[in-house]
């Protein structure tokens, strides 16, 4: 299962490199970041089955990112 999830994340990040091109073909959306815009951050990961506390680590990462960039400059969705 870990290998399948790793492959899916690898494919998603690979396709993301072509997001501007794909948006030009009408597949998906692309918006270039400009100063003053909120940053959109996606956290994706898998920490294994029955890994107690892994959800707490993700919350801690989100908190650290908010502290680093500032809450008003980020757009988080869960």
Number of C-alpha atoms within 10 A of each C-alpha: 8 11 8 9 12 13 12 12 15 12 11 11 11 11 11 13 10 11 16 16 14 15 13 11 10 10 11 11 12 15 8 6 10 8 6 7 12 15 15 11 12 10 10 7 11 11 12 10 9 7 9 9 9 15 10 10 11 14 11 12 12 15 13 12 14 16 10 9 12 11 13 10 13 15 13 14 8 4
